[in-house]
Amino acid sequence: MDLIDSRYCDRMMAILIVETIKDDNDNPLLIKVDTLQKDKWGTFSLSPSQILIEPSPVLGLYDTCEVIDALS
């Protein structure tokens, strides 16, 4: 958070942390989304609830086998 411009941090209400859960063959099973929510004092804390998304309906919309490397 210290690397992000403070003007953006002041306006953010939540931060989404997205993780892909894969099987042994590296195929995506679920997309897990955790949420950091900001309270009225401006402190971010992890929300106790998670969102789990079944990726196959979304992945079927795209006709590509392109591998996108993670940012480093």
C-alpha positions as YAML, in Angstrom:
chain: A
units: angstrom
residues:
- id: 1
  name: MET
  ca: [0.00, 0.00, 0.00]
- id: 2
  name: ASP
  ca: [2.92, 2.36, 0.60]
- id: 3
  name: LEU
  ca: [3.88, 2.16, -3.07]
- id: 4
  name: ILE
  ca: [0.46, 3.32, -4.30]
- id: 5
  name: ASP
  ca: [-0.17, 7.05, -4.71]
- id: 6
  name: SER
  ca: [-1.93, 8.27, -1.55]
- id: 7
  name: ARG
  ca: [-4.63, 10.00, -3.61]
- id: 8
  name: TYR
  ca: [-5.75, 6.60, -4.93]
- id: 9
  name: CYS
  ca: [-5.55, 5.01, -1.47]
- id: 10
  name: ASP
  ca: [-7.77, 7.74, -0.04]
- id: 11
  name: ARG
  ca: [-10.47, 7.01, -2.62]
- id: 12
  name: MET
  ca: [-10.35, 3.20, -2.49]
- id: 13
  name: MET
  ca: [-13.18, 1.53, -0.60]
- id: 14
  name: ALA
  ca: [-11.92, -2.04, -1.07]
- id: 15
  name: ILE
  ca: [-9.05, -4.06, -2.48]
- id: 16
  name: LEU
  ca: [-9.75, -7.36, -4.23]
- id: 17
  name: ILE
  ca: [-7.22, -10.19, -3.96]
- id: 18
  name: VAL
  ca: [-7.81, -12.74, -6.73]
- id: 19
  name: GLU
  ca: [-6.32, -16.26, -6.70]
- id: 20
  name: THR
  ca: [-6.82, -19.12, -9.14]
- id: 21
  name: ILE
  ca: [-7.17, -22.56, -7.58]
- id: 22
  name: LYS
  ca: [-5.86, -25.20, -10.00]
- id: 23
  name: ASP
  ca: [-5.94, -28.98, -10.17]
- id: 24
  name: ASP
  ca: [-2.90, -31.27, -10.52]
- id: 25
  name: ASN
  ca: [-2.84, -30.73, -14.31]
- id: 26
  name: ASP
  ca: [-2.70, -26.92, -13.90]
- id: 27
  name: ASN
  ca: [-6.32, -26.48, -15.03]
- id: 28
  name: PRO
  ca: [-8.33, -23.78, -13.22]
- id: 29
  name: LEU
  ca: [-10.96, -25.15, -10.83]
- id: 30
  name: LEU
  ca: [-12.09, -22.04, -8.98]
- id: 31
  name: ILE
  ca: [-11.35, -18.34, -8.82]
- id: 32
  name: LYS
  ca: [-11.17, -17.19, -5.19]
- id: 33
  name: VAL
  ca: [-11.69, -13.52, -4.37]
- id: 34
  name: ASP
  ca: [-10.83, -12.10, -0.94]
- id: 35
  name: THR
  ca: [-11.75, -8.53, -0.05]
- id: 36
  name: LEU
  ca: [-9.90, -5.97, 2.04]
- id: 37
  name: GLN
  ca: [-12.47, -3.38, 3.09]
- id: 38
  name: LYS
  ca: [-11.79, 0.08, 4.44]
- id: 39
  name: ASP
  ca: [-13.47, 1.15, 7.67]
- id: 40
  name: LYS
  ca: [-14.51, 4.71, 8.52]
- id: 41
  name: TRP
  ca: [-11.02, 5.43, 9.94]
- id: 42
  name: GLY
  ca: [-9.31, 4.45, 6.69]
- id: 43
  name: THR
  ca: [-7.87, 1.13, 7.87]
- id: 44
  name: PHE
  ca: [-8.13, -1.87, 5.57]
- id: 45
  name: SER
  ca: [-9.05, -5.25, 7.06]
- id: 46
  name: LEU
  ca: [-9.72, -8.66, 5.51]
- id: 47
  name: SER
  ca: [-13.40, -9.42, 5.07]
- id: 48
  name: PRO
  ca: [-14.38, -12.80, 6.58]
- id: 49
  name: SER
  ca: [-16.32, -13.82, 3.46]
- id: 50
  name: GLN
  ca: [-14.81, -15.11, 0.23]
- id: 51
  name: ILE
  ca: [-16.26, -15.20, -3.26]
- id: 52
  name: LEU
  ca: [-15.74, -18.42, -5.21]
- id: 53
  name: ILE
  ca: [-16.34, -18.32, -8.97]
- id: 54
  name: GLU
  ca: [-16.59, -21.29, -11.32]
- id: 55
  name: PRO
  ca: [-14.30, -20.22, -14.21]
- id: 56
  name: SER
  ca: [-15.43, -22.62, -16.96]
- id: 57
  name: PRO
  ca: [-18.40, -20.49, -18.20]
- id: 58
  name: VAL
  ca: [-16.14, -17.44, -18.47]
- id: 59
  name: LEU
  ca: [-13.14, -19.23, -19.96]
- id: 60
  name: GLY
  ca: [-15.35, -20.76, -22.65]
- id: 61
  name: LEU
  ca: [-16.02, -17.26, -24.04]
- id: 62
  name: TYR
  ca: [-12.43, -16.83, -25.21]
- id: 63
  name: ASP
  ca: [-10.75, -18.74, -28.02]
- id: 64
  name: THR
  ca: [-7.12, -18.41, -27.03]
- id: 65
  name: CYS
  ca: [-4.31, -20.52, -25.64]
- id: 66
  name: GLU
  ca: [-2.09, -17.55, -24.93]
- id: 67
  name: VAL
  ca: [-0.10, -17.83, -21.72]
- id: 68
  name: ILE
  ca: [0.19, -14.55, -19.82]
- id: 69
  name: ASP
  ca: [3.17, -14.36, -17.50]
- id: 70
  name: ALA
  ca: [2.76, -12.90, -14.03]
- id: 71
  name: LEU
  ca: [4.08, -9.41, -13.40]
- id: 72
  name: SER
  ca: [7.37, -9.45, -11.58]
...
